[in-house]
């Protein structure tokens, strides 16, 4: 085949269909070869077409154009000729962005959780607190006849105001409830629980807040004035316990160190806050004013027992409330950081 025939075949391979070109090729000889091709300014040259084809395998990392000449955008990823469409690139970049957001969110979440765990760790006591030791030994009855040391007023204040006092109180009451509720009653009205009143059923926190939380000598005159006002609030855990066990047909007796001449004010206060339906309300007679608390309360419990009552349990904020004969099969000491009787 002649050289001119070869050149015509080559042109036939690279010819642009009339529908795709705005002008035809013009062939003419030149000094660089037998034939060269050109077209008008609105068309791409044959050499430009070859360069465009060769550019698909260039060293540049990304080329945008048409792989097949149909106008679809592509991205060359490497020299091996791997291509992705612009849609695929968009999806890939979106996936990477989403993954980054997820990782960032996880890092922030773990940081927050770690901070919360560190905050929830108990504080280490840097030095012993003698007031905490004083309160503990007072509750254990290792200390007797005590009053709150002035330096410990702040400790008692914090113990009460922080809510810890009420939490400790509620735990003691709940322990009693768990013990008593499973007991099967005789049904004759003689199953009895004995309660103290002051700081067992009625709270005197408002009074003692005005009197340095017990860090001063007891003043009977100011105390009596408080009792006559009959406005002591209930200790809610005990009031709830009282109502719940009354509904189960348990009977209650109050034995208090208050004087008999304070009976009406005591009844008024008890009824006002929700205590009702008790079996007995026992106060000190004039002859018993100087009788030690343990002796006085033991004697009154024995009287109830002689009347046929079965003494199941006793609750009180003082050891003198639950010590001695006929105190029941199990007793429950409730906290009182303010005074000792």
Secondary structure, DSSP 4 states (H G I P E B T S, - for coil): --HHHHHHHHHHHHPPPGGG-SS--EEEEETTEEEEEE--TTS--HHHHHHHHHGGG-S-S---S-SSSSS--EEE-STT--EEEHHHHHHHHHHHHHHHHHHHHHHHHHHHHHHHHHHHSPPPPSS--HHHHHHHHHHTTSS-S----GGGHHHHHHHHHTSHHHHHHHHHHHHHHHHHTTPPP-SSS-EEEEE--BTTTB--HHHHHTTGGG-S---HHHHHHHHHHT-PPB-HHHHHHHHHHHHTT-EEEEEEEEEGGGHHHHHHHHHHHT----SEEEEE-GGGTTS-HHHHHHHHHHHHHHTT-EEEEEEESSHHHH-STT--SEEEEPP-SS---
